[in-house]
C-alpha cells in the first residue's frame, strides 16, 4: 500500500516525546488523503521519499549521529584520559620543575657549611733594627653553625616546595575539571545534533505530504515554502552544533596533547544524566577548607614567612668560630737563642650589639605571614561563594530537569499532536503545526541545556572539593589527586 513507506519513514523520525497519538493522527491524515483519490501522486511522493531517506541514513557535512543508549564509561576509560592529560600538559611540568627546584634548594641550604679559611702572616723587622728577623704564622679558621640554624635555613625552601606542589595539584585539578567540562560539551552537542536530525526528518515527512496534496488543492504552495524554510533553518542549526562539537573536541585534544583526529573518546552521553546526592552545605564547606590546594598554597606561603622569621631570630645567635694555628717566631730576649715554634688555638663569636636590623626584618616576615593568612581567608571566602552558587545552580537545574521531563515536554508533545490532528481535518494550518513543533523543539533544547548546566555545576563542586565529592562515580578524580596532599 502506498502509505506504508511514508508512515514507516515518519515512525523512525518522530521526536522521542511525541505521544502515540501523533503517529495515529498522521496515519489517519494519510489515509484520508488516500481516500480522496491521490493515487496519481503517490508514486512521485514515494520516489521523493526514497531519494530523501531518513536522517538515520542521510550523510550530512558533519559526522553521522545515531542515538545510542547512555551508559556510563568505564573507570579505565576516564582514567586513561586523565593520565594522558596529566602527562602531556606543559603547565603541570612547569610546576613540577619548580617544586623540584625548591626541594633541591632546601637540600642545598641544609647541607651548606661555612667554608674554612686559611690565613698566613709574616712579620719582618725594620731595616734599622739591630737584628733582622722574620716571623711566620699560619692559621686555620672554621665557623661552626648551630644545628638549629642549619635546619631553619632550609625551612623557607621546604615551604617553597610545598607551595609549588600545591600549585601543581591545583593545576592538575583544573585540568581534570576542564576535561570533564569538554566531555559535557561534546555530549550536549551530540544530543543536539540527534534532535536536529529528528526534527529534520519530521519536517521532511510533512513536506512530502504537502507535496502529495498540492495537485488536488488540499495544500498551498506557501505551506511548502514554510516547510522548506524550516528545513533550511534546521540545516543552519546543524552546522552551528557541528561547529560547537568540533570546538569542544579541539579543546579536549589540546588538553590531552594530541591532534583532534587522534582522539579516542569513550561514550560519555551519560554525563548529562549524572546526578549526585549532594552533602549539606556544612559538609561541602568542610571538604573545601580541608582539601583545597588553593588554600594549601597560601598555607605554604605563610609557613615560608614564619620560617624566614625564625631564621632571623636564629641569626641573633651568631655561630662560633674556632682557630688553629702554627707560628715560627724569633727569640724574644736573646737573639742567640733558637727560634720558637708555637701552636695557636683560638675561639671567637660575633656580638650582635647592632641588632636593630634583626627586629625590623623579623617584623617584615611577620607582616608577610599575616598577608598570607589574610589571602587564605579571602580565597576561602571566594571558594565558599562559588560553593553556594554551584550548589544552588545544580539543585535548581536538577529540579527544572525533573519538571521538563515529567510535565512540560509531555505537555508540548500533546499540543503538537492536537495541532497535527487539526491540520488533518483542515482546522489548523501548517504554520500552526510548525509553531507547535518548534515549541517542542525549544523545550528539548532547554532540557538539554539544563542537563548540561547540572553536570557542569556538579563538576564545579567536585573541583572545589578537590575531588572529594563523588569519589566513587565514573567521573571521579584519580585517587592520588584527591585532596591537597
Residue, then its C-alpha position, 0 to 999 in steps of 0.5 A: x500500500x502506498x502509505x506504508x513507506x511514508x508512515x514507516x519513514x515518519x515512525x523512525x523520525x518522530x521526536x522521542x516525546x511525541x505521544x502515540x497519538x501523533x503517529x495515529x493522527x498522521x496515519x489517519x491524515x494519510x489515509x484520508x488523503x488516500x481516500x480522496x483519490x491521490x493515487x496519481x501522486x503517490x508514486x512521485x511522493x514515494x520516489x521523493x521519499x526514497x531519494x530523501x531517506x531518513x536522517x538515520x541514513x542521510x550523510x550530512x557535512x558533519x559526522x553521522x549521529x545515531x542515538x545510542x543508549x547512555x551508559x556510563x564509561x568505564x573507570x579505565x576509560x576516564x582514567x586513561x584520559x586523565x593520565x594522558x592529560x596529566x602527562x602531556x600538559x606543559x603547565x603541570x611540568x612547569x610546576x613540577x620543575x619548580x617544586x623540584x627546584x625548591x626541594x633541591x634548594x632546601x637540600x642545598x641550604x641544609x647541607x651548606x657549611x661555612x667554608x674554612x679559611x686559611x690565613x698566613x702572616x709574616x712579620x719582618x723587622x725594620x731595616x734599622x733594627x739591630x737584628x733582622x728577623x722574620x716571623x711566620x704564622x699560619x692559621x686555620x679558621x672554621x665557623x661552626x653553625x648551630x644545628x638549629x640554624x642549619x635546619x631553619x635555613x632550609x625551612x623557607x625552601x621546604x615551604x617553597x616546595x610545598x607551595x609549588x606542589x600545591x600549585x601543581x595539584x591545583x593545576x592538575x585539578x583544573x585540568x581534570x575539571x576542564x576535561x570533564x567540562x569538554x566531555x559535557x560539551x561534546x555530549x550536549x552537542x551530540x544530543x543536539x545534533x540527534x534532535x536536529x536530525x529528528x526534527x529534520x526528518x519530521x519536517x521532511x515527512x510533512x513536506x512530502x505530504x504537502x507535496x502529495x496534496x498540492x495537485x488536488x488543492x488540499x495544500x498551498x504552495x506557501x505551506x511548502x515554502x514554510x516547510x522548506x524554510x524550516x528545513x533550511x533553518x534546521x540545516x543552519x542549526x546543524x552546522x552551528x552544533x557541528x561547529x560547537x562539537x568540533x570546538x569542544x573536541x579541539x579543546x579536549x585534544x589540546x588538553x590531552x596533547x594530541x591532534x583532534x583526529x587522534x582522539x579516542x573518546x569513550x561514550x560519555x552521553x551519560x554525563x548529562x544524566x549524572x546526578x549526585x546526592x549532594x552533602x549539606x552545605x556544612x559538609x561541602x564547606x568542610x571538604x573545601x577548607x580541608x582539601x583545597x590546594x588553593x588554600x594549601x598554597x597560601x598555607x605554604x606561603x605563610x609557613x615560608x614567612x614564619x620560617x624566614x622569621x625564625x631564621x632571623x631570630x636564629x641569626x641573633x645567635x651568631x655561630x662560633x668560630x674556632x682557630x688553629x694555628x702554627x707560628x715560627x717566631x724569633x727569640x724574644x730576649x736573646x737573639x742567640x737563642x733558637x727560634x720558637x715554634x708555637x701552636x695557636x688555638x683560638x675561639x671567637x663569636x660575633x656580638x650582635x650589639x647592632x641588632x636593630x636590623x634583626x627586629x625590623x626584618x623579623x617584623x617584615x616576615x611577620x607582616x608577610x605571614x599575616x598577608x598570607x593568612x589574610x589571602x587564605x581567608x579571602x580565597x576561602x571566602x571566594x571558594x565558599x561563594x562559588x560553593x553556594x552558587x554551584x550548589x544552588x545552580x545544580x539543585x535548581x537545574x536538577x529540579x527544572x530537569x525533573x519538571x521538563x521531563x515529567x510535565x512540560x515536554x509531555x505537555x508540548x508533545x500533546x499540543x503538537x499532536x492536537x495541532x497535527x490532528x487539526x491540520x488533518x481535518x483542515x482546522x489548523x494550518x501548517x504554520x500552526x503545526x510548525x509553531x507547535x513543533x518548534x515549541x517542542x523543539x525549544x523545550x528539548x533544547x532547554x532540557x538539554x541545556x539544563x542537563x548540561x548546566x547540572x553536570x557542569x555545576x556538579x563538576x564545579x563542586x567536585x573541583x572545589x572539593x578537590x575531588x572529594x565529592x563523588x569519589x566513587x562515580x565514573x567521573x571521579x578524580x584519580x585517587x592520588x589527586x584527591x585532596x591537597x596532599 
